[in-house]
Amino acid sequence: MEFFDQTLHELHEKLKKKEITSRSITESVLGRIRSVDGKIKAYITVADQEALGSAEAADKAMAQQGPRTPLQGIPVALKDNLCTTGVLTTCASKILGNFVPPYDATVVAKLRAEGAVFCGKANMDEFAMGSSTENSGYFTTRNPWDLDRIPGGSSGGSAAAVAAGECIAALGSDTGGSIRQPAACCGVVGLKPTYGRVSRYGLVAFASSLDQIGPITKDVRDAAIVLNAIAGRDGRDSTSADIPVPDFTKALQRDVKGLKIGIPKEYFIEGMDPEVERSVREAVKTLERLGATTVEVSLPHTGYAVATYYILATSEASSNLARYDGVKYGVRADGAKDLLDLYLKSRSRGFGAEVQRRIMLGTYALSAGYYDAYYKKGQQVRTLIKRDFDEAFKTVDIIATPTAPTAAFKIGEKSADPLQMYLSDIFTISVNLAGIPGISIPCGFTKGGLPIGLQILGRHFDEETVLRAAFAYEQATEWHKMRPKI
Amino acid sequence: MKITKQEVEHVARLARLEFPEQEQERLTDQLSKILTFMETLNGLDTTGVAPTSHVLDIRNVMRDDEPVACLTQEAALANAPDKAAGHYRVPKIIE
C-alpha cells in the first residue's frame, strides 16, 4: 500500500521505527496530488514547497529521538477558511482572493507546534455556506468515488483530499454538518467536537455560535489523535471552554458493553433513501452484537431544526460578513465613485450568489420590525431543540442516526433550488444548535458504490463515548479500509 | 411570507449589496419561499421559552490587562487594498 493511502497512526508507527521519513510520505502525497487533483480538485492552494521544507525540518528533528508527537512529519490538509501565516486563505471567496493572513489560526499553530506538514488549503463552499462545494467561488470538488457527484460540503475539499489520498488527515469546520456530511459522502471519518472544545481563533467566522473546527480522517483513531492536538482552552477565543482535555485515544476500546444507544424516531423519515436506512439499521445491529443496548428516543422538535438553523446562521453571517468592505483586506472593486459605492461594488462583485442570499436573509431577520418574529423565535426554538437532546441523554449515552438522508448527489442536482440544498443537512443541523459532539463514520455503500455515513452523537464534552462507540463499530467492520479507484 | 421588491431593495441597502433589476426579481421570489419555510416555526408555541444565543454557560470572560505581542502596523496593513502614511485609504468622503 502506498504511503498516501495509509492512516496517520500507521505512518507514525513507521516513523517511530525509522522505516520511513517524513520526506518520503510527503513526496508520496504530493505525487498523488499531482496525479489525481486534476480530476478531484480538492485543493485551492497546494503548498508543495512549504510542505517539503517542513518535511525536511521534521526529518532533521526526528533523526535522533524519533517523532516527538503523533503528528510530526505527517502531511495534513487545511480547509481554506483557517488562517495560515504567509499562505493564501481565500475561504473559497473571490472577495478574499488575495488574502495572505499575517497570523496562524490557533489550530494551525497547534498542529505546527506538533510538527505536522501542511500540504495545502482545501476547497469548500464559499464562507462554508453550502453542502456540496458547488458554492465555491473557484470550482466544484469531485467525489473520489464518483467524479460526477458532489463530495459534500462545506468541507468537501478536505473530505475528498482524505478519501483520495491527497493528504493523510485534514481539518474542516462544521456549522450545520460541514464536517460530518462530506465525511459521509466521501467514506471517511469526520468529527465535530462539542462547541467550545476547540478554539475558533483564526477560523474565518460564518455563524459564531455554531462554528466548530474538527478532524476529517481515514479512521477513528486518527480522529482522536488530531482532536488531542487541537482541543483546549485558548485565551484568544472567549468561547473556548475551560474544561480538562482527556487523552481521546484512551477512549478507543473495542467493546461497548452496557452502552445505551438512542435511536430517534424522527430521523427515520419518509423520503429517506432506503439503502441509507438499511445500512444504518444494520450498523446499529452490529453495535448491539458488540454489547450495546438500543432504545427508541424522541427528539420532537427535529422537524423545526432546518428553519431554526437558517434563521440563526444567516443572521450571524450577515453580521460577521459585514467586515468585508474592500478597505482593510480582500479585494476592492475598481471604479467606485464614493465610499458607499466602494462598499456596494466590492461586496456585490466579491461575494457569490449563495453568500449574498444568506446575507440578505440574515439582514432581513435582524431588521427592525422582524427581529422578534424571526431571530428571537429562532433562538427560542433552539432552546427547545437543545432540551430535546438534554432529555434524551438522561436515558441514553449516545444517539445513532444517518448522517445524511441520501448518499452523494449528482453535481447540479440541487444547485438550482436553495431550499432543497438546505434540506440535505436535515440530520446534522440540530447537533450544532444543541452544541453537542457528533461523528460520521463509514457504515456501508449503496449498490452504485457510494459511501454511506453513520452519525453518532454524544453529551456535551463527552467526545470519549462517541469515539468509543465509533471505534468499536469500525473495528468490527471493513468499511474504513475501502479506498476509491480514481 | 411574501416580500416585495421594495423590501428587497431596502434590505440590500442595509446589507451594502446591490443587485441588477433581473436579479432583484429572482431574489424576491427565492427569499419569499425561504421565509415562508422559516415561518413553520410559528406553528410552535414558545411563550415563556428563554432564547438560546449560546449553548455554553459562560459570560464575561476576562483576562488580566497585560500587553501581549500583537501585529506590527506593517503586517496589519499588508493586505490593505490602498494605504497611506500608516492608514487605510478610502475615497474622499468630505467635499
Interface residues (C-beta under 8 A of the other chain):
Chain A: N98 F99 V100 P102 Y103 Y195 G196 S209 G235 S238 T239 A241 H301 G303 Y304 V306 A307 T308 Y310 I311 S318 A322 D325 G326 V327 K328 Y329 G330 V331 R332 A336 K337 D338 L339 L340 D341 L342 Y343 L344 K345 R347 S348 F351 Q356 R357 I359 M360 L361 T363 Y364 A365 S367 A373 Y374 K376 K377 G378 Q379 Q380 V381 R382 T383 L384 K386 P418 L419 A434 G435 H460
Chain B: I3 E7 V8 V11 A12 L14 A15 R16 L17 E18 F19 L27 Q30 L31 K33 I34 L35 F37 M38 E39 T40 L41 N42 L44 T46 V49 A50 P51 T52 S53 H54 V55 L56 I58 V61 R63 L71 A75 A76 A78 N79 A80 P81 D82 Y88 V90 P91 K92 I93
